[in-house]
Amino acid sequence: MPLNIPGILVPFQLLFNPRILLPNLTVKDIRHLDFVALKKAGYRGAVFDKDNCLTLPNKDQLVPELRDAWDECRRTFGEGNVLIVSNSAGSSSDTAGIQAESVKRSLQAPVLFHSTPKPGYSCIHSIRRYFSSLHAPVRIEQLIIVGDRVFTDVVLANRLRDLERGSGLIHLCFRCVFERCGTVGRENNAGSRHRSIDNGPLAIWTTGVWKREATLMRWCEKKLVDIVQRRASRDEIELEGPSPFLKVLPPPPVQTRSWRFWRR
């Protein structure tokens, strides 16, 4: 995979705007998301990472355990409103778009073709163009962005939010030095949390890993998120109490040992 220059440059932006690392919601995997509740709140489209979020790394098939959740997501948001944005399939390293076509058939969802890796601004503009070109256009603030990497997926969501506010990169850096809220807008109280959609796309970080890879980088990302969260006031990051967008999964069935008795 080619060197991800936009991802490598993210730490420099942290000097001006550390909150660009913060997700709005953290889940183990997409089975914990209530897509119906998200749709009722006003979210109409979704952007998903592929590797270790929906599939095993370098594989095109959906992780079997996610089948029900994935079907619910596609059924809830509708055909074309769920987009796969990967730094493998559909990227400049995907010769002739062969992997993108394979992923599209396997996941039954469109794959974005983009020449710049996430979270590059060129990729961000491609996402905006895709959703604005739909028969029923989806605004950026009506999107959820789901992925397992902070430096790519979470940063991409927060950059989308800032670009939607009309901020250039230089202006954004100066603004985040003086503004208290940074890029992650304060969530509303429990009675009006659905109006948090006005703050832009919802950044959702999946922490479960289906296959170990980039272990050191993941550890660094988690530590940086923890540091920024500790330094930020709690009410600037997330709402106290359970999120209305989360599902409580039933515990796995307890396996009982079967006993056999024989007579001599």
TATA-V65378 format. One record per helix or strand of 2 or more residues. SS is the DSSP state (h for helix, s for strand). FROM is the first residue (numbers start at 1). LEN is the number of residues. If there is no record, write none. Layout:
ss=SS from=FROM len=LEN
ss=SS from=FROM len=LEN
//
This chain:
ss=h from=5 len=4
ss=h from=10 len=5
ss=h from=18 len=4
ss=s from=25 len=3
ss=h from=30 len=3
ss=h from=35 len=6
ss=s from=45 len=4
ss=h from=64 len=14
ss=s from=82 len=3
ss=h from=95 len=13
ss=s from=110 len=2
ss=h from=121 len=12
ss=h from=140 len=3
ss=s from=143 len=5
ss=h from=150 len=15
ss=h from=169 len=10
ss=h from=190 len=10
ss=s from=202 len=5
ss=h from=215 len=17
ss=h from=234 len=4
//
